[in-house]
Structure formats: structure tokens, C-alpha cells
Amino acid sequence: MNRRTFLQTTGLVLGASALPALGQSAKPRKTVLLQCGWAVKNIGDIGHTPGTLRFLEQYLPSANVILWLQSTNAQVDAMLKRRFPKVEVVRGSLSEKDGAVQRAIARSDFFLRGPGMGQSTDFMIYCRKIGKPWGLQGQSYFPDMITGKGGDERIALLNSAAFIYCRDSKSLKMLRDAGVKPPVLEFCPDGCFGVDVRDEEKALARLKKHGLEPKKFITLQLRTHSPSSPGVDDTRPQKLNPLHPTPENIADDTRRAKVYQDLIAMWVKETGGKVVIAPEVNKEMIYNKQFIYDPLPDRLKQHVVNFDEFWNVDEACSFYARAHTVICHEPHTPIMALAMGTPMMHTFSEFHSPKCWMFKDIGLEEWAPEFDRTPASKMFETLMGIHRDYPAAQAKVKKAMAYVESRAKSQMNVLKGILA
């Protein structure tokens, strides 16, 4: 009995294509575990996952990927299954001894922490304990990551990373100035820039429902000082989502909403186009209605659509692909717009985190005005600059996204080298 007959007889091979050449052994595929999917009440937090998975799929096509999904729902599960059918998904807690997460980490060759505010260190401690190489993709940090009690210990943990990629230059400088020195410490944009999921059917139905024509409407959303969930207070020192907003918080929200109201009035008067108050964060729907839509005069309300139902990131991407310009106080709606080829404006408040500098870092500083120092008239001037030469604005989007893609490829090539 020859080798082939023996293998076929014993059921170890299905055909010639499954056999390695004589004298060679099949090289096992490497496995990356990606921790991502921080929340489902924020399409930015949802968007991190398919965007980062797309980068992995494109630049590490031979790798297996296990996704440790922190938070999900049936809609998100279905979207990820459609787009990434080969990705294995695990859920659970790292603290569960020999649980699904610990077993997945044991089976992987590398632990990759997805984009976000990277203040957590539990996974660093665990990976160091078991000798698993790990790295950070698209992180931002508040200063208390490397200062205050335990700061030196956290710096030592960061130094044990195989690489750290910050999504903004301010976080990158802060880590470098603090003496953080892993083998690689560089800039790489947020993984959400890689998003390519679409839901054309739902988006087109929404356009039809509200009488919206492609490229004849802008979108906007304000971030308010309001709790992230009913009855839940923000325990972070920054108090970004307070359960009980102070009078100063409410004054901030009212003043910023007035800027958007003025911008709406100018856009409608100049172009006759429509405005959509489109949510990035579920909790903002009620507050954007309260602060922006309700105070508008009736003559403007007929030009403004206030969404009364939340959506998933795939529908949002298909919708933003048809918007004229996307304007948002949050950063990830503008990121999705850019990924769809649509111009954007990020009216930022650095108080919320240094991730606001992402757009300056990819060459779009003029489209990222600081909210509290930029009057509505100046924002409108920027918007009309986009409007008057829309092909040039689209070319600018394309150039920025080409840089994003080059940095994502560079980061993934570093990971490829480590796996090799």
C-alpha cells in the first residue's frame, strides 16, 4: 500500500489538495484574539469591531481571528456574522477561571486590544502572567493612566506590550514624555476608520420615510452632560456622563445647542436643504430633541428631521454615504462618514478625551473646529467651503483615508512580523 492509498483508506485525507508536498509539513495558521465591542448603545463603540476586523482580514488574511466581544445584541451579532463568517466569537469575563475568554487566550498566539480609551490594565496583567504577547491598537488615554497612585506600575505594564498604537498624537506624546518605551510606540488611526458594513435596504427606507434626497441634507448630533444610562452615575474623575448635571453643565449644553440651531438656520436659508439630527449615542436622542429640535421655530422645524429610533452602524454607514456633510460633537460619526467618502466636521470638546485630535492627525484640522471657541458663523463658513467645491472636498476625504489606510497597513505588518 503506497502513502496516498494508506491515507485515503484511513480517512485522513479528502483529496490530493489536502496533502502537503512530500517532505513538507503544513504550517499551522496563527491566531489573533481581538478584544473589542465595548457597547451597543453607541454606534461608535459598535463600529470599532467591524473596522478593526476588516483591517485584520485585509492585511493578515492567513490568520485565524477570535473576537472577544464585550457587549452585543442580536442585531450586532447578525451583522458581524454576515460580514465576517469565519471569525470565532467568544463572550465572558477574563476573571472567570478557565472560562471561555481564558481558553480563547490560551489558544491564541497574540492578544490585540481594540480601539478605545485604554485605561484598563487587567488584560495586561493576565497576559504578562501567562507569557502571552499583546499589543494595543488605536488607543487614547487620559493623563491619570500614567500619573498618580499606581502610575509607575501602569507605565511598567505598558512597557511590556509588543506594540502600542495611539489614535491621537496627544496621547502618543503623553506616553513618550512619561517614559513609556515598548518596542513600537506609534500613531495609527482608530479601527473604526476601517468600517465597511452596509445596510442599504434600511437606509433607503429611512431616506424615503423622511423625504430625504441624497447629498441634499446634512446631519448633526450634540453630546450633552447626561447620564449614559438611566440612574447610572459616572464614577470617572472626568465625570463625562453625570447622573445629576450641574447648572454649569446645562449651560454648556444650551450654549452649544444654540450654535447648532444657528448653523441649521444658515444652512436652510442658504441652500434650502434639510438637516437630520442623527444619533451616534442612543442616550442623546432625547436630549438632542430637548436642546436642539424643540426650541426651533416652526419655519425651521419643517426642514429638520429628528430621528426617533436608534440604528445599527451598518444602516448608519449606508445613510452617511448619502449625506452631504456629517457634523457631530462625537468623533465616530465623522469617522464613518469619511469611511463612506463623505465630508465631515467634528465640532469637538477636548474635555471628552484627546481622541478629538484624530482628525488633525490625518490632515483634516480645518474640519475639526473647537466647539466652545468657534461661532456658528465660522462653522458655516467651513460648511459652505465644502458645499461650494464638493468634488474638492471629496478628494480631500480620499487623501485623508489613503493616509489612514497606509498607517493601518503599517500597524498590521508589525503584527504580521510578530506572528511570523
C-alpha positions as CSV (number, residue, x, y, z in Angstrom):
1,M,0.0,0.0,0.0
2,N,1.5,3.4,-1.0
3,R,1.3,6.6,1.0
4,R,-1.7,8.0,-0.8
5,T,-3.7,4.8,-0.6
6,F,-2.9,4.4,3.1
7,L,-4.1,8.0,3.9
8,Q,-7.2,7.7,1.9
9,T,-8.1,4.3,3.4
10,T,-7.7,5.5,6.9
11,G,-9.8,8.6,6.2
12,L,-7.1,11.1,6.9
13,V,-7.3,12.9,3.6
14,L,-10.2,14.0,1.4
15,G,-8.2,14.6,-1.8
16,A,-4.9,15.5,-3.3
17,S,-5.4,19.2,-2.5
18,A,-5.4,18.4,1.2
19,L,-2.0,16.7,1.1
20,P,1.2,18.7,1.7
21,A,4.1,18.0,-0.7
22,L,6.2,15.1,0.2
23,G,8.9,16.1,2.7
24,Q,7.0,19.2,3.8
25,S,4.8,19.8,6.8
26,A,1.7,22.0,6.8
27,K,2.4,25.3,8.6
28,P,-0.2,26.0,11.3
29,R,-2.2,29.2,10.9
30,K,-1.5,31.8,13.6
31,T,-4.4,33.0,15.8
32,V,-5.1,36.6,16.9
33,L,-7.6,37.3,19.7
34,L,-9.2,40.7,19.4
35,Q,-10.9,42.3,22.4
36,C,-13.5,44.8,21.2
37,G,-17.1,45.7,21.1
38,W,-17.4,47.9,24.2
39,A,-21.1,48.8,24.0
40,V,-24.2,48.6,21.7
41,K,-25.8,51.9,22.8
42,N,-23.2,53.8,20.8
43,I,-22.6,53.1,17.1
44,G,-19.0,54.3,17.5
45,D,-18.4,51.5,20.0
46,I,-20.1,49.1,17.6
47,G,-18.1,50.4,14.7
48,H,-14.7,49.7,16.2
49,T,-15.2,46.0,15.8
50,P,-16.1,45.6,12.1
51,G,-13.5,48.3,11.2
52,T,-10.7,46.5,13.0
53,L,-11.8,43.1,11.7
54,R,-11.6,44.5,8.2
55,F,-8.0,45.6,8.7
56,L,-7.1,42.2,10.1
57,E,-8.9,40.4,7.2
58,Q,-7.2,42.6,4.6
59,Y,-3.7,42.6,5.9
60,L,-3.4,39.3,7.8
61,P,-5.6,37.1,5.5
62,S,-3.8,33.9,6.7
63,A,-4.5,34.4,10.4
64,N,-7.4,33.0,12.4
65,V,-9.3,35.6,14.4
66,I,-11.1,35.1,17.7
67,L,-13.3,38.0,18.7
68,W,-13.8,38.6,22.4
69,L,-17.0,40.6,22.1
70,Q,-17.5,42.7,25.2
71,S,-21.1,43.8,24.5
72,T,-23.5,42.7,21.8
73,N,-27.1,42.2,20.8
74,A,-28.9,40.1,18.1
75,Q,-28.6,42.9,15.5
76,V,-24.9,43.3,16.0
77,D,-24.3,39.5,16.1
78,A,-26.1,39.1,12.8
79,M,-24.2,42.0,11.2
80,L,-20.8,40.6,12.2
81,K,-21.8,37.0,11.1
82,R,-22.8,38.3,7.7
83,R,-19.6,40.3,7.2
84,F,-17.1,38.0,8.9
85,P,-18.5,34.5,8.8
86,K,-15.1,32.9,9.6
87,V,-14.5,34.9,12.8
88,E,-15.0,32.9,16.0
89,V,-16.8,34.9,18.7
90,V,-16.4,34.4,22.5
91,R,-18.0,36.2,25.4
92,G,-17.4,36.3,29.1
93,S,-15.1,37.7,31.7
94,L,-11.4,37.4,31.9
95,S,-11.7,36.8,35.6
96,E,-13.6,33.6,35.1
97,K,-11.1,30.8,35.8
98,D,-10.7,28.5,32.8
99,G,-13.7,30.3,31.2
100,A,-14.4,30.9,27.5
101,V,-12.1,34.0,27.5
102,Q,-9.1,32.4,29.2
103,R,-9.4,29.3,27.0
104,A,-9.5,31.6,23.9
105,I,-6.4,33.5,25.0
106,A,-4.6,30.2,25.6
107,R,-5.4,29.1,22.0
108,S,-4.3,32.4,20.5
109,D,-0.8,33.5,19.5
110,F,-1.4,37.2,20.2
111,F,-3.8,39.3,22.2
112,L,-4.9,42.5,20.5
113,R,-6.8,45.2,22.4
114,G,-9.1,47.1,20.1
115,P,-9.6,50.9,19.9
116,G,-10.9,52.9,22.8
117,M,-10.0,54.8,26.0
118,G,-7.4,52.3,27.1
119,Q,-7.4,52.9,30.9
120,S,-8.0,49.2,31.7
121,T,-4.9,47.0,32.7
122,D,-6.5,43.7,33.7
123,F,-5.6,42.1,30.4
124,M,-2.1,43.4,30.5
125,I,-1.6,41.8,33.9
126,Y,-3.1,38.5,32.8
127,C,-1.1,38.3,29.5
128,R,2.2,39.1,31.3
129,K,1.3,36.4,33.9
130,I,0.9,33.7,31.3
131,G,3.5,34.9,28.9
132,K,1.2,35.8,26.1
133,P,2.4,38.6,23.8
134,W,-0.1,41.5,23.5
135,G,-0.5,44.9,21.9
136,L,-2.7,47.9,21.7
137,Q,-4.4,49.2,18.6
138,G,-5.9,52.8,18.3
139,Q,-5.8,53.8,22.0
140,S,-6.3,57.2,23.7
141,Y,-5.5,57.9,27.3
142,F,-6.4,60.4,30.0
143,P,-3.4,61.6,32.0
144,D,-4.3,59.6,35.0
145,M,-3.2,56.4,33.1
146,I,0.4,57.3,33.8
147,T,0.2,59.7,36.8
148,G,-1.0,59.5,40.4
149,K,-1.2,56.4,42.5
150,G,0.0,53.3,40.6
151,G,1.2,55.4,37.7
152,D,4.7,53.7,37.7
153,E,3.2,50.3,37.8
154,R,0.9,51.1,34.8
155,I,3.9,52.5,32.9
156,A,5.8,49.2,33.6
157,L,2.8,47.3,32.2
158,L,2.7,49.4,29.1
159,N,6.3,48.8,28.6
160,S,5.6,45.1,28.4
161,A,3.5,45.5,25.3
162,A,4.8,44.2,21.9
163,F,3.5,47.5,20.5
164,I,1.3,50.4,21.3
165,Y,-0.5,52.4,18.6
166,C,-2.2,55.6,19.8
167,R,-5.1,57.0,17.7
168,D,-4.1,60.6,18.5
169,S,-0.9,62.5,18.7
170,K,-1.6,64.0,22.1
171,S,-1.9,60.5,23.8
172,L,1.2,59.4,21.9
173,K,3.3,62.4,23.2
174,M,2.0,61.9,26.7
175,L,3.2,58.3,26.8
176,R,6.5,59.2,25.3
177,D,7.1,62.0,27.7
178,A,6.3,59.7,30.6
179,G,9.0,57.2,29.5
180,V,6.7,54.6,28.0
181,K,9.0,52.6,25.7
182,P,7.6,49.4,24.2
183,P,9.4,48.0,21.1
184,V,6.9,50.0,19.0
185,L,5.1,53.2,20.0
186,E,3.5,55.0,17.1
187,F,0.4,56.6,15.7
188,C,-2.3,54.5,14.0
189,P,-5.9,55.8,13.4
190,D,-8.9,54.4,15.2
191,G,-10.0,51.0,13.9
192,C,-13.5,52.4,13.1
193,F,-11.9,54.0,10.0
194,G,-11.8,50.5,8.5
195,V,-15.6,50.1,8.7
196,D,-17.3,48.8,5.5
197,V,-20.5,47.3,6.7
198,R,-23.7,48.5,5.0
199,D,-27.4,48.1,5.2
200,E,-28.7,49.6,2.1
201,E,-32.3,48.4,2.5
202,K,-32.8,50.1,5.9
203,A,-31.0,53.3,4.9
204,L,-33.0,53.7,1.7
205,A,-36.3,53.1,3.6
206,R,-35.3,55.7,6.2
207,L,-34.5,58.3,3.4
208,K,-37.8,57.6,1.8
209,K,-39.7,57.8,5.1
210,H,-38.4,61.3,5.8
211,G,-38.4,62.6,2.3
212,L,-34.6,63.0,2.1
213,E,-32.7,63.2,-1.2
214,P,-29.1,62.1,-1.4
215,K,-26.4,64.8,-0.9
216,K,-29.1,67.4,-0.1
217,F,-29.0,67.1,3.7
218,I,-26.5,67.5,6.5
219,T,-26.6,65.6,9.8
220,L,-25.6,66.6,13.3
221,Q,-25.6,65.4,16.9
222,L,-24.7,67.2,20.1
223,R,-23.1,65.4,23.1
224,T,-24.7,66.5,26.3
225,H,-23.8,66.3,30.0
226,S,-26.3,63.5,30.7
227,P,-26.1,60.0,32.2
228,S,-25.0,57.1,30.0
229,S,-27.9,55.0,31.3
230,P,-31.0,55.9,33.5
231,G,-30.0,56.1,37.1
232,V,-26.3,55.4,36.5
233,D,-23.7,57.9,37.6
234,D,-20.3,58.4,36.1
235,T,-17.6,57.4,38.6
236,R,-14.6,58.6,36.5
237,P,-12.8,61.7,37.6
238,Q,-13.7,63.4,34.4
239,K,-17.5,63.0,35.0
240,L,-18.3,62.8,31.3
241,N,-21.8,61.5,31.8
242,P,-23.1,62.8,35.2
243,L,-26.3,61.5,36.7
244,H,-27.1,64.9,38.0
245,P,-25.8,67.6,35.6
246,T,-24.8,70.9,37.3
247,P,-26.1,74.3,36.3
248,E,-22.8,74.8,34.5
249,N,-23.3,71.5,32.6
250,I,-26.7,72.6,31.5
251,A,-25.5,76.0,30.5
252,D,-22.8,74.3,28.3
253,D,-25.4,72.1,26.6
254,T,-27.7,75.0,26.0
255,R,-25.0,77.2,24.6
256,R,-23.6,74.5,22.2
257,A,-27.2,73.6,21.1
258,K,-27.7,77.3,20.2
259,V,-24.6,77.1,17.9
260,Y,-26.2,74.1,16.1
261,Q,-29.5,75.9,15.9
262,D,-27.9,78.9,14.3
263,L,-26.0,76.6,11.9
264,I,-29.3,74.9,10.9
265,A,-30.9,78.3,10.2
266,M,-27.9,79.4,8.0
267,W,-27.9,76.1,6.1
268,V,-31.6,76.2,5.4
269,K,-31.6,79.8,4.3
270,E,-28.6,79.4,2.0
271,T,-29.4,76.1,0.4
272,G,-32.9,75.1,1.2
273,G,-31.5,71.7,2.2
274,K,-32.6,69.6,5.1
275,V,-31.0,68.8,8.4
276,V,-31.1,65.4,10.2
277,I,-30.4,65.1,13.9
278,A,-28.8,61.6,13.6
279,P,-27.7,59.8,16.7
280,E,-24.3,58.3,17.4
281,V,-25.3,57.6,21.0
282,N,-28.7,56.2,22.0
283,K,-29.0,58.3,25.2
284,E,-28.5,61.6,23.2
285,M,-31.7,61.2,21.2
286,I,-34.0,62.6,23.9
287,Y,-31.5,65.4,24.8
288,N,-30.9,66.5,21.3
289,K,-34.6,66.8,20.8
290,Q,-34.9,68.8,24.0
291,F,-31.9,71.1,23.4
292,I,-31.9,71.4,19.6
293,Y,-35.1,70.5,17.9
294,D,-37.8,71.6,20.4
295,P,-36.7,75.3,20.7
296,L,-36.6,75.7,16.8
297,P,-39.2,77.9,15.3
298,D,-41.8,76.1,13.2
299,R,-40.5,77.5,10.0
300,L,-37.2,75.7,10.6
301,K,-38.7,72.5,12.0
302,Q,-40.2,71.7,8.6
303,H,-36.7,71.4,7.3
304,V,-35.3,69.3,10.2
305,V,-35.7,65.6,10.8
306,N,-35.3,64.4,14.4
307,F,-34.8,60.6,14.4
308,D,-37.0,58.9,17.0
309,E,-35.4,55.4,16.6
310,F,-31.9,54.2,17.1
311,W,-29.9,52.3,14.5
312,N,-27.0,50.0,13.9
313,V,-23.7,51.0,12.4
314,D,-24.3,49.3,9.0
315,E,-27.5,51.3,8.4
316,A,-25.8,54.5,9.6
317,C,-22.9,53.9,7.2
318,S,-25.3,53.5,4.2
319,F,-27.1,56.6,5.3
320,Y,-24.0,58.7,5.8
321,A,-22.8,57.7,2.3
322,R,-25.7,59.7,1.0
323,A,-25.4,62.7,3.3
324,H,-23.9,66.0,2.0
325,T,-21.8,66.6,5.1
326,V,-21.8,64.9,8.5
327,I,-21.4,67.2,11.6
328,C,-21.1,65.8,15.1
329,H,-19.9,66.6,18.6
330,E,-18.9,62.9,18.9
331,P,-15.9,61.7,16.8
332,H,-17.0,58.3,15.4
333,T,-19.9,59.5,13.2
334,P,-17.4,61.7,11.3
335,I,-15.1,58.7,11.1
336,M,-17.9,56.6,9.5
337,A,-18.7,59.5,7.1
338,L,-15.0,59.6,5.9
339,A,-15.0,55.8,5.5
340,M,-18.0,56.2,3.2
341,G,-16.3,59.1,1.3
342,T,-18.5,61.8,2.8
343,P,-17.1,65.2,4.1
344,M,-17.4,65.8,7.8
345,M,-17.0,68.3,10.6
346,H,-16.1,67.3,14.2
347,T,-17.1,70.1,16.5
348,F,-15.1,68.8,19.4
349,S,-14.7,69.5,23.1
350,E,-11.3,68.2,24.3
351,F,-12.8,67.7,27.7
352,H,-14.3,64.5,26.4
353,S,-10.9,63.0,25.5
354,P,-7.8,63.6,23.4
355,K,-9.3,61.4,20.7
356,C,-10.6,64.6,19.2
357,W,-7.2,65.2,17.7
358,M,-7.5,62.2,15.3
359,F,-8.8,64.5,12.5
360,K,-5.9,66.9,12.8
361,D,-3.5,63.9,12.7
362,I,-4.9,62.7,9.4
363,G,-4.8,66.2,7.7
364,L,-8.3,67.4,8.4
365,E,-7.7,70.1,11.0
366,E,-9.8,72.7,9.3
367,W,-12.8,70.4,9.5
368,A,-12.4,69.9,13.3
369,P,-13.3,73.3,15.0
370,E,-13.3,73.5,18.7
371,F,-16.9,73.9,19.8
372,D,-16.6,76.5,22.5
373,R,-14.2,78.8,20.6
374,T,-15.9,78.6,17.2
375,P,-19.0,80.7,16.5
376,A,-21.8,79.3,14.3
377,S,-20.8,81.8,11.5
378,K,-17.3,80.3,11.4
379,M,-18.6,76.8,11.3
380,F,-21.0,77.8,8.5
381,E,-18.1,79.3,6.6
382,T,-16.3,75.9,6.8
383,L,-19.5,74.1,5.7
384,M,-20.0,76.3,2.8
385,G,-16.4,75.8,1.7
386,I,-17.3,72.1,1.4
387,H,-20.5,72.9,-0.4
388,R,-19.1,75.3,-3.0
389,D,-16.5,72.9,-4.2
390,Y,-17.8,69.5,-3.3
391,P,-15.5,67.5,-5.6
392,A,-12.5,69.1,-3.9
393,A,-13.9,68.2,-0.5
394,Q,-14.4,64.6,-1.6
395,A,-10.8,64.5,-2.9
396,K,-9.7,65.7,0.5
397,V,-11.6,62.9,2.1
398,K,-9.9,60.4,-0.2
399,K,-6.5,61.7,0.6
400,A,-7.0,61.5,4.3
401,M,-8.4,58.0,4.0
402,A,-5.4,56.9,1.9
403,Y,-3.1,58.0,4.8
404,V,-5.3,56.2,7.3
405,E,-5.1,53.0,5.2
406,S,-1.3,53.3,5.0
407,R,-0.9,53.6,8.8
408,A,-3.3,50.7,9.3
409,K,-1.3,48.6,6.9
410,S,1.9,49.5,8.7
411,Q,0.4,48.5,12.1
412,M,-0.9,45.2,10.8
413,N,2.5,44.5,9.1
414,V,4.1,44.8,12.5
415,L,1.7,42.3,13.9
416,K,2.3,40.0,10.9
417,G,6.1,40.2,11.7
418,I,5.5,39.2,15.3
419,L,3.3,36.3,14.4
420,A,5.9,35.1,11.9
